[in-house]
């Protein structure tokens, strides 16, 4: 069975090293159609699944602020993968959970990878992986990509999620925000762009946040709803940030100041054939 998997996450989280560990020497690179942005692609076969793995450009949010971030989200919005693997830095989990909450709204199967756990351990940072998994409702896998640690566990999780085809539930935000987003979804039900492959909830959130690509969809909304979009967007950002902070505080077991980049971290590059040491 063929399946498309997108690696997604902030810049500088070891995502490309993880990509190389997963795909080995199969990687190719090409520009995303109509852009100068490079996208790496590799293949791996595991338990009957032929995986096509795409390494999306680094993005801090689904609200694109540059061409690279726009390409990253198009890999999710228009190309509709069978699964997203979000790669987060275990030494700074708090900063990555907001993106996790965004990705949970898309209606796509999701795995959260806590990468660089080797550095987190040296820094005295410990995360309750099982509790985080329980709270989010998505598989959470710990890896140290530079060492090849956790790769087998990640592939096992990928197979399990592909078999179940289960997407996470959207984050549980305050009821007032959910109510306004539901109204927005109703108004969008007959206006969904044909090329878009994300949930109505995700689209409603993007419109509330003033996403430029979908601003035209807000023009025909009822006046009362349109007038409240800006305040809804502000409330949504704050609610996500507060929820991310709450989750972080519940799962962090011990926390110390993160280490500075080590020599090996500075030497790692993004090759097609492997690591340069």
C-alpha positions as CSV (number, residue, x, y, z in Angstrom):
1,X,0.0,0.0,0.0
2,X,1.3,3.5,-0.9
3,X,1.2,6.3,1.6
4,X,2.4,9.9,1.6
5,X,4.0,11.2,4.8
6,X,5.1,14.8,5.4
7,X,7.7,15.8,8.0
8,X,6.6,19.1,9.4
9,X,8.1,21.4,12.1
10,X,10.0,24.5,13.0
11,X,13.4,25.2,11.4
12,X,16.4,23.8,13.2
13,X,14.8,20.9,15.0
14,X,16.8,18.1,13.3
15,X,14.0,17.4,10.9
16,X,16.3,16.9,7.9
17,X,18.6,14.5,9.9
18,X,15.5,12.5,10.8
19,X,14.5,12.5,7.2
20,X,17.9,11.1,6.2
21,X,17.7,8.4,8.9
22,X,14.3,7.3,7.6
23,X,15.0,7.4,3.9
24,X,18.7,6.6,3.6
25,X,20.1,6.9,0.1
26,X,16.7,7.2,-1.6
27,X,16.4,11.0,-1.3
28,X,15.8,13.3,-4.2
29,X,15.3,17.0,-4.3
30,X,13.3,19.3,-6.6
31,X,11.6,22.7,-6.5
32,X,8.0,22.8,-5.5
33,X,6.0,23.6,-8.7
34,X,6.0,27.3,-9.4
35,X,8.5,28.2,-6.8
36,X,12.3,28.1,-6.1
37,X,11.7,26.3,-2.8
38,X,13.4,22.9,-2.6
39,X,11.5,19.9,-1.2
40,X,13.3,16.7,-0.3
41,X,11.6,13.4,-1.0
42,X,12.6,9.9,-0.1
43,X,11.1,6.4,0.0
44,X,11.0,3.6,2.5
45,X,9.2,0.3,2.7
46,X,8.0,-1.0,6.0
47,X,5.5,-3.8,6.8
48,X,3.9,-3.7,3.4
49,X,3.7,0.1,3.2
50,X,5.5,1.9,0.5
51,X,6.1,5.3,2.2
52,X,6.8,8.5,0.2
53,X,8.3,10.9,2.7
54,X,8.4,14.6,2.1
55,X,10.6,16.9,4.1
56,X,8.6,20.2,4.3
57,X,10.5,23.5,4.6
58,X,10.6,24.7,8.2
59,X,7.6,26.6,9.4
60,X,6.7,28.1,12.8
61,X,2.9,28.2,12.1
62,X,0.3,27.4,9.5
63,X,0.0,31.1,8.9
64,X,2.6,31.5,6.2
65,X,4.9,34.6,6.3
66,X,7.2,33.7,3.4
67,X,7.4,31.5,0.3
68,X,9.1,28.6,2.2
69,X,6.3,28.5,4.8
70,X,3.7,28.8,2.0
71,X,5.1,25.7,0.3
72,X,5.3,23.8,3.6
73,X,1.6,24.3,4.2
74,X,0.6,23.6,0.6
75,X,2.1,20.1,1.1
76,X,-0.6,19.7,3.8
77,X,-3.5,21.8,2.4
78,X,-3.5,20.8,-1.3
79,X,-1.4,17.6,-1.6
80,X,-3.2,16.0,1.4
81,X,-0.8,13.5,2.8
82,X,-1.9,10.3,4.6
83,X,-0.1,11.4,7.7
84,X,1.8,14.3,9.3
85,X,4.9,13.8,11.4
86,X,5.5,16.9,13.5
87,X,9.2,17.1,14.6
88,X,9.7,19.1,17.8
89,X,12.8,19.9,19.7
90,X,12.6,18.1,23.1
91,X,14.8,20.8,24.7
92,X,12.2,23.5,24.0
93,X,8.9,21.7,23.8
94,X,6.8,24.7,25.0
95,X,7.6,26.6,21.8
96,X,6.4,23.7,19.6
97,X,3.0,22.9,21.1
98,X,1.2,25.8,19.5
99,X,2.0,24.3,16.1
100,X,0.8,20.9,17.4
101,X,-2.6,22.4,18.3
102,X,-2.8,23.9,14.8
103,X,-2.0,20.6,13.1
104,X,-4.6,18.8,15.2
105,X,-7.3,20.8,13.5
106,X,-6.5,19.7,10.0
107,X,-8.3,16.4,10.2
108,X,-5.2,14.4,9.2
109,X,-3.5,11.6,11.1
110,X,-0.6,13.0,13.2
111,X,2.4,11.8,15.1
112,X,4.5,14.1,17.4
113,X,8.2,13.4,17.5
114,X,10.3,14.7,20.4
115,X,13.7,14.9,18.7
116,X,17.0,15.7,20.3
117,X,16.1,13.8,23.5
118,X,19.9,13.2,23.9
119,X,20.5,16.9,24.3
120,X,17.4,17.2,26.5
121,X,18.8,14.5,28.8
122,X,22.1,16.2,29.1
123,X,20.3,19.4,30.0
124,X,18.3,17.7,32.7
125,X,15.0,18.1,30.8
126,X,12.6,15.2,31.2
127,X,9.1,15.0,29.6
128,X,6.4,12.6,30.5
129,X,5.9,11.1,27.0
130,X,2.9,8.9,28.0
131,X,1.0,11.7,29.6
132,X,1.7,14.0,26.6
133,X,0.4,11.3,24.3
134,X,-2.7,10.9,26.5
135,X,-3.5,14.6,26.6
136,X,-3.0,15.2,22.9
137,X,-4.6,12.0,21.7
138,X,-1.7,11.4,19.2
139,X,1.3,9.0,19.3
140,X,4.4,10.7,20.7
141,X,7.8,9.2,19.9
142,X,11.2,10.2,21.3
143,X,14.1,10.3,19.0
144,X,17.7,11.3,18.8
145,X,18.0,11.4,15.0
146,X,21.8,12.1,15.0
147,X,22.3,8.8,16.8
148,X,19.6,6.9,14.9
149,X,17.8,6.4,18.2
150,X,14.0,5.9,18.1
151,X,13.8,5.4,14.3
152,X,12.4,1.9,14.6
153,X,9.8,3.0,17.2
154,X,8.8,5.9,14.9
155,X,8.3,3.6,11.9
156,X,6.2,1.2,14.1
157,X,4.1,4.2,15.1
158,X,3.7,5.2,11.4
159,X,2.5,1.8,10.5
160,X,0.0,1.7,13.4
161,X,-1.4,5.1,12.5
162,X,-1.7,4.3,8.8
163,X,-3.6,1.1,9.6
164,X,-6.0,2.9,12.0
165,X,-6.3,6.0,9.7
166,X,-7.3,7.9,12.9
167,X,-7.0,11.6,13.0
168,X,-6.8,13.5,16.3
169,X,-9.8,15.4,17.7
170,X,-9.4,19.2,17.4
171,X,-8.0,20.9,20.6
172,X,-10.6,21.6,23.2
173,X,-10.8,25.4,23.3
174,X,-13.1,27.5,25.4
175,X,-16.8,27.0,24.5
176,X,-17.4,30.5,23.3
177,X,-14.6,30.2,20.8
178,X,-15.9,26.8,19.6
179,X,-19.3,28.3,19.2
180,X,-18.1,31.1,17.0
181,X,-15.9,28.8,14.9
182,X,-18.9,26.5,14.4
183,X,-20.9,29.4,13.1
184,X,-18.1,30.3,10.7
185,X,-17.9,26.7,9.5
186,X,-21.6,26.7,8.7
187,X,-21.2,29.8,6.6
188,X,-18.3,28.2,4.7
189,X,-20.0,24.9,4.0
190,X,-20.8,25.9,0.4
191,X,-17.7,28.0,-0.3
192,X,-14.9,25.6,0.3
193,X,-12.1,25.9,-2.4
194,X,-12.1,22.7,-4.5
195,X,-8.3,22.3,-4.2
196,X,-8.3,22.5,-0.4
197,X,-8.0,19.3,1.5
198,X,-8.3,20.4,5.2
199,X,-11.2,20.4,7.6
200,X,-13.7,23.2,7.8
201,X,-12.6,23.8,11.4
202,X,-9.0,24.5,10.2
203,X,-10.2,26.8,7.5
204,X,-12.5,28.7,9.9
205,X,-9.5,29.2,12.2
206,X,-7.3,30.5,9.4
207,X,-10.0,33.0,8.3
208,X,-10.5,34.2,11.9
209,X,-6.7,34.7,12.1
210,X,-6.8,36.9,9.0
211,X,-5.0,34.5,6.7
212,X,-4.3,36.4,3.4
213,X,-4.9,33.5,1.1
214,X,-8.4,33.0,2.3
215,X,-9.4,36.6,3.0
216,X,-11.8,36.6,0.1
217,X,-13.9,34.0,1.9
218,X,-14.6,36.5,4.7
219,X,-16.0,39.1,2.3
220,X,-19.4,37.4,1.9
221,X,-19.9,36.4,5.5
222,X,-22.8,37.9,7.5
223,X,-22.0,41.4,8.7
224,X,-22.3,40.4,12.4
225,X,-19.9,37.5,12.0
226,X,-17.4,39.5,9.9
227,X,-17.3,42.3,12.5
228,X,-16.2,39.8,15.2
229,X,-13.5,38.1,13.2
230,X,-10.7,40.2,14.5
231,X,-11.6,39.7,18.1
232,X,-12.2,36.0,17.5
233,X,-8.7,35.7,16.0
234,X,-7.2,37.4,19.1
235,X,-9.1,35.1,21.4
236,X,-8.1,32.0,19.4
237,X,-4.4,32.9,19.5
238,X,-4.6,33.5,23.3
239,X,-6.6,30.3,23.9
240,X,-4.1,28.2,21.9
241,X,-1.1,29.7,23.7
242,X,-2.7,29.2,27.1
243,X,-3.6,25.6,26.3
244,X,-0.1,24.9,25.0
245,X,1.4,26.3,28.2
246,X,-1.0,24.3,30.3
247,X,-0.1,21.1,28.5
248,X,3.6,21.8,28.8
249,X,3.3,22.3,32.6
250,X,1.5,19.0,33.0
251,X,4.0,17.0,31.1
252,X,7.4,18.5,32.1
253,X,8.9,16.4,34.8
254,X,12.2,18.3,35.2
255,X,13.5,21.4,33.5
256,X,16.8,23.1,33.3
257,X,18.4,25.6,30.9
258,X,18.9,24.0,27.5
259,X,22.4,23.3,26.3
260,X,24.1,25.4,23.7
261,X,24.5,23.7,20.3
262,X,27.3,21.1,20.5
263,X,30.1,20.8,18.0
264,X,28.3,17.9,16.2
265,X,25.0,19.9,16.0
266,X,26.9,22.7,14.3
267,X,28.5,20.3,11.8
268,X,25.3,18.6,10.7
269,X,24.1,19.7,7.3
270,X,21.3,18.6,5.0
271,X,22.9,16.1,2.5
272,X,21.1,13.7,0.3
273,X,23.5,10.9,1.1
274,X,23.9,11.2,4.8
275,X,25.7,13.2,7.5
276,X,28.9,15.1,7.1
277,X,31.0,14.8,10.3
